[in-house]
Amino acid sequence: MTLQQYHDKAMTTNKEASDNFTDSLLGLNAEVGEINDKIAKWCRQGIMSIEGDKLVFAATSDAETAYLRMALAK
Protein backbone atom coordinates (compact mmCIF):
# COMPACT_ATOMS: atom_id res chain seq x y z
CA MET A 1 0.00 0.00 0.00
CA THR A 2 1.37 3.39 -0.92
CA LEU A 3 1.27 6.35 1.43
CA GLN A 4 -1.37 7.99 -0.75
CA GLN A 5 -3.54 4.85 -0.68
CA TYR A 6 -3.21 4.73 3.11
CA HIS A 7 -4.15 8.41 3.36
CA ASP A 8 -7.18 7.95 1.10
CA LYS A 9 -8.37 4.94 3.10
CA ALA A 10 -7.78 6.66 6.44
CA MET A 11 -9.73 9.72 5.31
CA THR A 12 -12.84 7.58 4.79
CA THR A 13 -13.12 7.52 8.59
CA ASN A 14 -12.44 11.26 8.92
CA LYS A 15 -14.94 13.04 11.12
CA GLU A 16 -15.66 16.74 10.91
CA ALA A 17 -14.13 17.30 14.36
CA SER A 18 -10.78 15.98 13.13
CA ASP A 19 -10.56 18.94 10.75
CA ASN A 20 -10.08 21.07 13.86
CA PHE A 21 -6.35 21.48 14.53
CA THR A 22 -6.82 21.72 18.31
CA ASP A 23 -8.78 18.46 18.47
CA SER A 24 -6.14 16.71 16.37
CA LEU A 25 -3.32 18.07 18.50
CA LEU A 26 -5.03 16.98 21.72
CA GLY A 27 -5.55 13.50 20.28
CA LEU A 28 -1.89 13.27 19.32
CA ASN A 29 -0.89 14.43 22.80
CA ALA A 30 -3.03 11.68 24.35
CA GLU A 31 -1.33 9.03 22.20
CA VAL A 32 2.15 10.29 23.11
CA GLY A 33 1.10 10.31 26.76
CA GLU A 34 0.25 6.60 26.56
CA ILE A 35 3.72 5.82 25.20
CA ASN A 36 5.40 7.98 27.85
CA ASP A 37 3.39 6.28 30.58
CA LYS A 38 4.46 2.82 29.38
CA ILE A 39 8.12 3.87 29.21
CA ALA A 40 8.01 5.41 32.70
CA LYS A 41 6.35 2.28 34.12
CA TRP A 42 8.87 -0.05 32.49
CA CYS A 43 11.78 2.08 33.73
CA ARG A 44 10.41 1.90 37.29
CA GLN A 45 10.02 -1.88 36.95
CA GLY A 46 13.54 -2.32 35.56
CA ILE A 47 12.24 -3.62 32.23
CA MET A 48 14.03 -0.84 30.36
CA SER A 49 16.29 2.10 30.90
CA ILE A 50 17.03 5.31 29.06
CA GLU A 51 20.67 5.72 28.10
CA GLY A 52 21.32 8.99 26.32
CA ASP A 53 18.76 9.11 23.53
CA LYS A 54 18.13 5.35 23.45
CA LEU A 55 15.66 3.03 25.13
CA VAL A 56 17.52 -0.05 26.35
CA PHE A 57 15.52 -3.17 27.15
CA ALA A 58 16.66 -5.41 30.00
CA ALA A 59 15.26 -8.46 28.23
CA THR A 60 16.86 -11.86 28.58
CA SER A 61 16.26 -12.93 24.97
CA ASP A 62 15.77 -11.54 21.49
CA ALA A 63 12.19 -12.84 21.55
CA GLU A 64 11.44 -10.92 24.75
CA THR A 65 12.98 -7.76 23.30
CA ALA A 66 10.88 -8.17 20.14
CA TYR A 67 7.74 -8.63 22.26
CA LEU A 68 8.47 -5.47 24.28
CA ARG A 69 9.17 -3.44 21.15
CA MET A 70 5.90 -4.62 19.62
CA ALA A 71 3.99 -3.80 22.82
CA LEU A 72 5.45 -0.29 22.78
CA ALA A 73 4.65 0.17 19.09
CA LYS A 74 1.01 -0.79 19.62
Residue pairs with C-beta under 8 A, 6 or more apart in sequence:
1 9
17 23
18 24
18 27
35 72
38 71
38 72
39 48
39 50
39 55
39 72
42 48
42 68
43 49
43 50
46 58
47 57
47 58
47 59
47 68
48 55
48 56
48 57
48 58
48 68
49 55
49 56
49 58
50 56
55 72
57 64
57 65
57 68
57 69
59 65
59 68
